[in-house]
Amino acid sequence: MATTNQNLSIFDIDSLGDCSSLRIGIVSSEWNGEVTDALLKGAKETLGKAGVSESNIHIIKVPGSFELVAGGRLIASQHGLDAVICLGCVVQGETRHFDFICQAVATGLAELNVISGIPFIFGVLTTDNQQQALERAGGKHGNKGAEAAYTALRMGLLKKKSGKDKDIGFKK
């Protein structure tokens, strides 16, 4: 977790090893596009630096963060993926809507991890205000999309290493 004075989007991509054969899905929310587009850019750049070819990166956009779960399941059922990155941004408002959306997305992605055998990466910003979101989408706290991509690479390699390359719960 980022602190006030720390950028955690610094990692050693070269320490991962060969990522060229990984197949990665990205589901990005269109809501709060200024933020989510920056997260998507950071994720794609990180995957590229790791040697993942563009043909092995599958991207879909969904209307909002709530739809990330359904979008994640959809993209995973269409491609033999090693990991799925889910990117969104939910900014606290005046109602409890924030709590319901954040909880539903976190629970839904956790369930997809368990039932599918595919790592679904939680790349959803849950901030108090727009400024905090921008600071985490390429600002002073780094780019959480890049961090989510790094996590997807690590988990995708772990999935391949385990020998469980066949998806458990989804039919293609």
C-alpha positions as CSV (number, residue, x, y, z in Angstrom):
1,M,0.0,0.0,0.0
2,A,1.3,3.4,-0.9
3,T,2.1,5.9,1.8
4,T,2.1,9.6,1.6
5,N,5.7,9.9,0.5
6,Q,6.2,6.6,-1.3
7,N,5.8,5.3,-4.9
8,L,5.4,1.5,-4.9
9,S,5.2,1.2,-8.6
10,I,8.9,0.4,-8.8
11,F,9.8,-3.2,-9.3
12,D,12.4,-5.3,-11.1
13,I,10.7,-6.6,-14.2
14,D,13.8,-8.4,-15.3
15,S,13.8,-10.6,-12.2
16,L,10.6,-12.3,-13.5
17,G,12.2,-14.4,-16.2
18,D,10.6,-15.3,-19.5
19,C,7.1,-13.9,-19.7
20,S,6.8,-14.1,-23.5
21,S,4.4,-17.0,-23.6
22,L,2.0,-15.6,-21.0
23,R,-1.6,-14.8,-22.1
24,I,-3.0,-11.9,-20.2
25,G,-6.5,-10.5,-20.2
26,I,-7.3,-6.9,-19.2
27,V,-10.8,-5.7,-18.3
28,S,-11.0,-1.9,-17.9
29,S,-13.9,0.2,-16.7
30,E,-14.9,3.1,-18.8
31,W,-16.3,5.0,-15.8
32,N,-13.8,7.6,-14.6
33,G,-12.0,7.2,-17.9
34,E,-9.2,9.7,-17.2
35,V,-8.0,7.5,-14.4
36,T,-8.8,4.0,-15.9
37,D,-7.2,4.9,-19.2
38,A,-4.0,5.8,-17.3
39,L,-4.2,2.5,-15.4
40,L,-4.6,0.6,-18.7
41,K,-1.7,2.4,-20.2
42,G,0.5,1.5,-17.3
43,A,-0.6,-2.1,-17.4
44,K,0.1,-2.4,-21.1
45,E,3.5,-0.8,-20.8
46,T,4.5,-3.2,-18.0
47,L,3.4,-6.2,-20.0
48,G,5.3,-5.0,-23.0
49,K,8.5,-4.4,-20.9
50,A,8.2,-8.0,-19.7
51,G,8.1,-9.3,-23.3
52,V,4.4,-10.2,-23.5
53,S,3.5,-9.9,-27.2
54,E,0.5,-7.7,-28.1
55,S,-1.2,-10.8,-29.6
56,N,-1.2,-12.4,-26.2
57,I,-2.9,-9.4,-24.5
58,H,-6.7,-9.4,-24.8
59,I,-8.5,-6.2,-23.7
60,I,-12.1,-5.5,-23.2
61,K,-13.9,-2.4,-21.7
62,V,-16.9,-2.5,-19.5
63,P,-19.2,0.4,-18.4
64,G,-18.2,0.5,-14.7
65,S,-16.3,-1.2,-11.9
66,F,-19.3,-3.3,-10.9
67,E,-19.1,-4.9,-14.4
68,L,-15.5,-5.9,-14.0
69,V,-16.5,-9.3,-12.6
70,A,-18.8,-10.2,-15.5
71,G,-16.3,-8.8,-18.0
72,G,-13.5,-10.8,-16.3
73,R,-15.5,-14.0,-16.5
74,L,-16.3,-13.3,-20.1
75,I,-12.8,-12.6,-21.3
76,A,-11.5,-15.7,-19.4
77,S,-14.0,-17.9,-21.0
78,Q,-13.0,-16.7,-24.5
79,H,-9.2,-17.1,-24.3
80,G,-6.9,-19.5,-22.6
81,L,-5.5,-16.9,-20.2
82,D,-2.8,-17.1,-17.5
83,A,-4.1,-14.1,-15.6
84,V,-6.8,-11.4,-15.9
85,I,-6.1,-7.8,-14.8
86,C,-9.3,-5.9,-13.7
87,L,-8.9,-2.1,-13.7
88,G,-11.4,0.4,-12.3
89,C,-11.8,3.4,-10.1
90,V,-14.5,4.0,-7.5
91,V,-14.4,7.4,-5.8
92,Q,-16.2,7.9,-2.4
93,G,-19.3,10.0,-2.8
94,E,-22.0,11.1,-0.4
95,T,-23.9,7.8,-0.3
96,R,-23.1,4.2,0.5
97,H,-23.0,3.3,-3.2
98,F,-19.2,3.3,-2.9
99,D,-19.2,0.6,-0.2
100,F,-21.6,-1.7,-2.1
101,I,-19.6,-1.4,-5.4
102,C,-16.2,-1.9,-3.8
103,Q,-17.4,-4.9,-1.7
104,A,-19.2,-6.5,-4.7
105,V,-16.2,-6.2,-7.0
106,A,-13.7,-7.5,-4.4
107,T,-15.9,-10.5,-3.5
108,G,-16.7,-11.2,-7.1
109,L,-13.0,-11.2,-8.2
110,A,-12.0,-13.3,-5.2
111,E,-14.7,-15.9,-6.2
112,L,-13.4,-15.9,-9.8
113,N,-9.9,-16.6,-8.5
114,V,-11.2,-19.7,-6.6
115,I,-13.6,-21.2,-9.1
116,S,-11.6,-20.6,-12.3
117,G,-8.1,-21.5,-11.4
118,I,-7.1,-18.3,-13.2
119,P,-5.6,-15.4,-11.2
120,F,-7.9,-12.3,-11.4
121,I,-5.9,-9.3,-10.3
122,F,-7.7,-6.5,-8.3
123,G,-6.6,-3.3,-9.9
124,V,-9.4,-1.1,-8.7
125,L,-8.7,2.2,-7.0
126,T,-11.0,2.9,-4.1
127,T,-10.2,6.5,-3.2
128,D,-11.7,9.3,-1.1
129,N,-11.5,11.8,-4.0
130,Q,-10.4,12.3,-7.6
131,Q,-7.0,13.7,-6.7
132,Q,-6.1,10.6,-4.8
133,A,-7.1,8.5,-7.8
134,L,-5.0,10.6,-10.2
135,E,-2.0,10.3,-7.8
136,R,-2.3,6.5,-8.2
137,A,-2.8,6.5,-11.9
138,G,0.6,7.8,-12.9
139,G,1.0,10.5,-10.3
140,K,3.2,10.7,-7.2
141,H,2.1,7.3,-6.0
142,G,3.0,5.6,-9.2
143,N,0.6,3.7,-11.5
144,K,-1.5,1.0,-9.9
145,G,-2.2,-0.4,-13.3
146,A,1.5,-1.2,-13.7
147,E,1.5,-2.8,-10.3
148,A,-1.5,-4.9,-11.2
149,A,0.3,-6.0,-14.4
150,Y,3.4,-7.0,-12.5
151,T,1.2,-9.0,-10.1
152,A,-0.5,-10.7,-13.1
153,L,2.9,-11.6,-14.6
154,R,4.0,-13.1,-11.3
155,M,0.8,-15.0,-10.8
156,G,0.7,-16.1,-14.5
157,L,4.2,-17.6,-14.2
158,L,3.2,-19.3,-10.9
159,K,0.2,-20.8,-12.6
160,K,2.3,-22.1,-15.5
161,K,5.0,-23.5,-13.1
162,S,2.3,-25.3,-11.1
163,G,1.4,-27.3,-14.2
164,K,-2.2,-26.3,-13.9
165,D,-2.3,-24.6,-17.3
166,K,-5.8,-25.8,-18.0
167,D,-8.6,-23.6,-16.7
168,I,-10.7,-25.4,-14.1
169,G,-14.0,-23.7,-14.1
170,F,-14.7,-22.1,-17.5
171,K,-15.5,-23.6,-20.8
172,K,-14.1,-22.0,-23.9
